[in-house]
């Protein structure tokens, strides 16, 4: 199966998995989108952080550990990524997952209509190491985001943008994500001083 090429394809694959299972594990989702596909997983974690879940103590740190774990593997390995069983076995009720997907579908159509492959070198080949490096920095900052209101949500937005850029091969979107990340990091830094 080829890698998904846009957000709607990612949602369709997850939806097909959810329909065929009562409970969907994170491992099922990884298998559905592909263990070599860092973009969809990054996007999924980013979307989770955009939700109210990011306000639950510990969720930003756990999300940061997940992103760090995957991003480091992407930077040093070529054959995909591996996750421990305790992460892969985490499950979601299918009905809630399908409800979330239905909510996101109109947004996915809107986003997919505006994205297309451009500046591909930013998200493929050597350029992907820059995106991976920025994701490592965001992941390392996640524990700090536990105490700074809404910063985990901003990080989730950046991660979702990077994931979407990698899925759609849109290097311009990745560059905009990097500018957003620098702006948010500066704002957080200024407020901490």
C-alpha positions, -999 to +999 in steps of 0.1 A: +000+000+000+014+034-009+018+063+016-012+086+020-009+117-002-033+140+017-052+145+049-084+129+035-066+097+026-051+095+061-086+100+076-101+074+052-076+048+062-081+053+099-119+053+094-117+020+075-098+005+104-122+019+130-152+005+112-137-030+113-127-029+150-147-022+182-116-007+197-087+007+177-052+006+190-024+031+182-007+001+166-037-004+143-034+033+132+003+030+126-002-002+105-030+016+086-009+047+076+024+029+075+053+026+099+076+044+074+051+073+073+063+098+099+041+126+085+007+110+093+018+100+128+032+134+134-001+149+122-022+126+144-002+135+175-005+172+166-042+170+162-045+152+196-025+181+212-049+206+195-078+190+212-087+196+249-065+166+257-035+189+258-048+204+290-047+171+309-015+170+330+010+146+316-004+145+280+020+171+266+050+153+281+038+118+269+032+133+234+066+149+235+082+115+244+063+098+215+074+125+190+110+124+203+111+086+201+099+086+165+118+117+153+152+104+166+146+071+148+137+089+116+169+109+118+191+078+124+172+050+107+160+045+072+137+015+075+109+032+095+102+035+131+095+011+160+074+019+191+072-001+223+042-023+230+028-001+258+023+027+232+011+004+203-015-012+226-031+020+237-067+019+224-095+043+214-132+034+212-141+032+175-173+052+178-154+082+193-127+079+167-152+078+139-170+108+154-137+128+154-130+118+118-164+129+107-158+163+124-125+167+106-136+156+071-149+191+060-117+206+073-097+180+054-114+188+021-107+225+026-071+219+035-064+193+008-078+217-019-051+242-011-020+219-007+000+204-034+036+193-039+060+223-040+095+229-026+096+191-021+133+192-011+122+208+022+102+177+032+121+149+014+157+139+014+181+161+033+154+187+040+134+162+060+163+162+086+156+199+093+119+191+099+129+161+121+153+183+140+127+209+147+103+182+159+130+169+183+133+205+197+095+207+201+094+173+217+121+183+242+102+214+251+070+196+258+076+190+296+080+228+300+047+233+282+029+216+310+032+248+330+027+274+302-009+277+293-018+269+257+018+263+246+011+226+241-018+235+218+006+258+198+031+229+196+003+206+185-005+230+157+031+231+146+034+193+147+002+189+127+014+214+101+048+195+098+030+162+095+006+176+069+035+191+049+052+158+049+021+139+037+012+164+010+049+171+000+043+208+005+076+223+015+061+258+016+038+247+044+068+232+063+086+265+060+055+283+073+054+258+102+090+266+110+083+304+111+053+297+133+075+276+156+101+303+159+075+329+166+058+309+193+092+300+209+101+337+209+068+346+225+072+319+252+108+329+258+099+366+262+071+357+286+094+335+307+119+363+312 
